[in-house]
Amino acid sequence: MDLLRKNWFKAVILTGAVSVALLTGCGHRDEEAVFEEQPRQEQGTQNTVQNSASPKIDYDLSDIVVGIDGWSAFEENVTIRIPVYDRHIEGAPDVTKNYWTDWIQENFGDKYNITVEYVAINRTDVLATYETLAQQGELPTILMEYDFPKLAQWAGKGWLAEFAFDEFMKVAPNYYQRMVDLGQLSYTRLDGKTYFALAERPYYNTDYGYVTLYRKDWLEQIGYETYPDNWADEKEMLLKLKESGICQYPCGGKMLSGSGMDRNYEYRIFPLDEENWACYGDYAIPALGDEANKRLLKRENEKYNLGLIEPQFDTIDEETARDNFAKGKTLYYQGYVAADLDWVNAFYENNPNGELAVKITKNIVDREGGTVPALRANNPFGMMVGFSSEADENQIKAAWMYMEWMTLDKNLFTMQWGIAGENYIFAKNGIPASVPNYTGSCMQGVGNNKDYWCITTETRVAGAIEDIVAASAPKDIPHDFTPELIENYYGQLEAAEAGYAVSDCNFAVVLESVAEYQLSLLDLYRQYRYRITKCAPENFEFLYDKLAEEYAKAGYQSIVDERREAYKAGKSTRLK
């Protein structure tokens, strides 16, 4: 076990409650994996959704030496196509062709006679991108995403091949053994069939890398030392900013896009009702008609009618919203932090006298404002990896080799940290530190190449949690956010330990209604959400209820009913 792996275990132990589920394999702190523990349903019952569209590929790997020592080059070249998110970040390398895609080809592909091609996936519209690829007959060899419902939907469409772990483990023993050690195998099956391999997600009960940065200097100008922790004070602060002329639309605004819009965790009533959580709690399809969603939209309607949101927010895309913050037009912006962060760099270039701060998560219930310190806890696994039903035996095997190769310490370390002396240096404590604002020939992709190595893990891990957070803090800027990011992590951990880290319900069957209605509901919700946000306050109740009824008839009620059926049949995770 090398130094980094030893430090990883040390870091996990230091996280207390977060580490328990990881080390014991007991599943999520807030939900329990029960996929394999439920009795089989009788044949012919409505509780079991069969999926006969996806084929099972059989392999003869009996003579293979386990792991990389048993690998040899394919006699004929094998091409695999790997998805990689395109986040449309200005200045970032081309995601399909850059120094690191060439490095992978040279160090992995050429050695085993494998051609590795990368397929750009629009991060803001993942489902539509995969749908287009499927219609064109160009599904990548690997299909991967973070959300169980998306993978279940793809299995239901027949896009994923069933496989067996006794074959997978011969090619990728390290990847497989880690899933066993972390207790992930119960999440790999649908309808009793194995479709997924699962990446690692350290510290999954928090989302410490996703933060809100705000204009601390603006707040100080109107008499605030920190960002308010309740809605009454926050509203007063926002109105003061507007009335003072410092900022016309403090909350900015941007259009909605893709699944995951309008997360409503902080507007839920705790303790959660388990059946409601199972039926309405999934973040991928907005729960128009549920009380938590209604409270969220009522808040947005209030902000809009107070003039705190851009009137034409529905025309502002993500890039423009990010640019508006960098140019000093809005109070805050949310995003994942990294050592080299373009929008933070741009902010300080445009606002040399500006000062930013991290909005700290606090375990405070705002009863008057109707919110709690709830956050979406991640699944106890990272990326969910499936394999195309269009791929042949050699392509599937090559994909497994790619996953194992990326998991090996020396390869993963290089992909995460780069080239010594170029992308990183070793600090005095032996922990690697990224070189800030590096723009040389081996420039990494977004998030230190994360969209390549996320196939095996979610986090660059070196040292304890404080070291990990410090490594991800933006560098070479006027302000060091490290202490605030660490404080925010422990704030999230405290909220999680108090029961406010909420995982979405996962189902062990294919929900056919999700595949049928999800895309159309996302489009419909976007239209309805704009109308509800912009309506006069006195019309809110009537319009919300009217559109929620139409939304239900357009397919959402079918999804809720199918989720409820699976939940009552014991084919879902449970709240602990």
Secondary structure, DSSP 8 states (H G I E B T S, - for coil): --HHHHHHHHHHHHTTHHHHHHHHT---SSEE--TTTS----TT-TT-----SS-B-----TT--SSGGG----SS-EEEEEEEEE---TT---TTSSHHHHHHIIIIIGGGTEEEEEEEEEGGGHHHHHHHHHHTT---SEEEES-HHHHHHHHHTT-B-B--HHHHHHH-HHHHHHHHHTT-GGGSEETTEE--EE-B-TTTT--TTEEEEEEHHHHHHTT-SS--SSHHHHHHHHHHHHHHTS-SSTT------STT-S--GGGS-SS--HHHHHHH--SSS--TTSHHHHHHHHHHHHHHHTT-S-TTGGG--HHHHHHHHHTT-SSEEEEE--SS-HHHHHHHHH-TT--EEE-------BTTTTB---EE---SSS-EEEEBTTS-HHHHHHHHHHHHHHHSHHHHHHHHH-SBTTTEEE-TTS-EEE-TT--STT---HHHHHHHHTTTBSS---SSHHHHHHHHS--SSSS--HHHHHHHHHHHHHHIIIIIEE----BSS--HHHHHHHHHHHHHHHHHHHHHHHS-GGGHHHHHHHHHHHHIIIIIHHHHHHHHHHHHTT-B-EE-
